[in-house]
Amino acid sequence: MAAAALFGAIFLALELDHNAGSGLTILYLLPVVLVGVELGRWAGIAAGLVSFGLFVVWTPSAGVALAPSAYVTRALVSLLLGVVAGHLADRMRAAAAEAHASARHFDLAGDLLGTATFDGVFVHLNGAWERCLGWTREELMAAPFIDFVHPEDRARTLAEAERAAGGDGTARFTNRYRTKHGDYRWIEWRSWADPERGLIHAAARDVTEQRAIESAQREAEERFRRAFDDSATGMAVVGVDGARRDVLLDANDSLGRIFGCAREELVGTRALAAMVDPQHAPALARGMDELLRGADAVHHGEYRVVRPDGVHIWLDMTASLVRDEDGRPLYRLVQALDVTERKAAEERLRFLADHDPLSGVFNRRRFESELQRELDLSTSRPRRSVLLLLDVDRFKAINDTLGHATGDAVIARLGDALRSRLRSADVVARIGGDEFAAILRRVDLAAAREVAHDLQAIAAQRLAAVVGEEHGPVTLSVGLVAIGEDGSPDELLSLADRALYAAKAAGRDRVVLDGEAPADVAEAPAASAG
């Protein structure tokens, strides 16, 4: 609108002037420039054409005769002026837009961007500073930046500023800046100097959270290292794939003590897999495979291990898999406890639950269970078995004259003698005092009698050294009864006890079958106790 009004005003002035020499026609170029600047090159060209057209219209009315070249010159000047004015205006607008975008990007950037003088005063800061520290930019620029730096970091900060002013850029320099709330944020810097203007340009970022995470990771690693190294439990980090599979990547001193060697001798070896007893190795390998596949979160088991010095020990092992953030297995963390003593104690308890501690053979409870089992088997399938019951003749006299220690020795040696003669399929037990019982499996009464005589001979030979020659030979009385389909353990023991009594009544050192009446029973004196 302003350009149109200006065109009209110039045309009117020329009409009123009618003086070609006044030079007013040059004013037609002013609207061309105005339009080109405001609307761009194409609008400038259009304005140039309008300007030339008005000039052509005005010339005849002014009575001015111009050469054709003057018209051409006027047209070219009008058009070129419109083009140049529009082009310059477009360039200035583009530059202004770029400057605005750059300023906008500068202000909205997440990094802390700024400029400071060599004297240590901020002169230009972006909005990230306000978001990070809480101070306004005016507050930060009102004082030397060193005033905001943590006292412990000021000396180094000044030294870095001097380096930057001298032309040396700062690489990953970190210090602490005070926030408006009074706490401090860790800032990591990069800077470069502009000596001509006396300015230092800097780009920084807030690394407070990153440093907190790194600090927490270091603390966690240190806690793990202390727990790993100082633990009384043997611990190892074991590889899980490729050439590192089953290789001990690290081990603590406790594991070295368990294996009887220095931890350095374990690292780099496959000691855990190699030392496991061959009978237990398949179970351990399966457990590790299931752990690697993810079938088990934690593997736990007890394994027998053969140490380098040949000593057999039991390990209670727990293994868990450590993965990276993408879920890929990194290594196994293995914990091992030496439970050899516990296993020995458990084995001893299991032994004592079924065995007589003095003689080492089964106790009465276990024997009655085995006898019931034999009766059950006889019911389902006929089989020949014999129950044998024996005791030491005149055992009370041994205790009274030679002492209870000798009596205990007789019981222990008798247990050994019975085990040495009987088969592994047979069952032998001490059922009370000097009384022993045995189940002779898959034998008839005749064969059982031969076994009983053998036991008498072996016992006499082995017990002679215990009681000495002054006491005389040690003899056994034995009662035998066939195990049939009927009866209970108590009934069978009662029948065997009756046969044993008959053997004693017949003069001791006898083997008597249940229901048998030896020819010399009537002639033998009454049996005394034992």
Sequence and secondary structure as in RCSB ss.txt:
>XXXX:A:sequence
MAAAALFGAIFLALELDHNAGSGLTILYLLPVVLVGVELGRWAGIAAGLVSFGLFVVWTPSAGVALAPSAYVTRA
LVSLLLGVVAGHLADRMRAAAAEAHASARHFDLAGDLLGTATFDGVFVHLNGAWERCLGWTREELMAAPFIDFVH
PEDRARTLAEAERAAGGDGTARFTNRYRTKHGDYRWIEWRSWADPERGLIHAAARDVTEQRAIESAQREAEERFR
RAFDDSATGMAVVGVDGARRDVLLDANDSLGRIFGCAREELVGTRALAAMVDPQHAPALARGMDELLRGADAVHH
GEYRVVRPDGVHIWLDMTASLVRDEDGRPLYRLVQALDVTERKAAEERLRFLADHDPLSGVFNRRRFESELQREL
DLSTSRPRRSVLLLLDVDRFKAINDTLGHATGDAVIARLGDALRSRLRSADVVARIGGDEFAAILRRVDLAAARE
VAHDLQAIAAQRLAAVVGEEHGPVTLSVGLVAIGEDGSPDELLSLADRALYAAKAAGRDRVVLDGEAPADVAEAP
AASAG
>XXXX:A:secstr
 HHHHHHHHHHHHHHHH  GGG GGGGGHHHHHHHHHHH HHHHHHHHHHHHHHHHHHHHHTT    HHHHHHHH
HHHHHHHHHHHHHHHHHHHHHHHHHHHHHHHHH SSEEEEEETTSBEEEE HHHHHHH   HHHHHTSBGGGGB 
GGGHHHHHHHHHHHHTT  EEEEEEEEE TTS EEEEEEEEEEETTTTEEEEEEEE HHHHHHHHHHHHHHHHHH
HHHHH SSEEEEE  SGGGTT EEEE HHHHHHHTS HHHHTTS HHHHHB TTTHHHHHHHHHHHHHTS SEEE
EEEEEE TTS EEEEEEEEEEEE TTS EEEEEEEEEE HHHHHHHHHHHHHHHB TTT SB HHHHHHHHHHHH
HHHHHS   EEEEEEEETTHHHHHHHH HHHHHHHHHHHHHHHHHHS TTSEEEEEETTEEEEEEET  HHHHHH
HHHHHHHHHHHHHHHHH TTT    EEEEEEE  SS  HHHHHHHHHHHHHHHHHTTSS EEETT   TTTTTS 
     
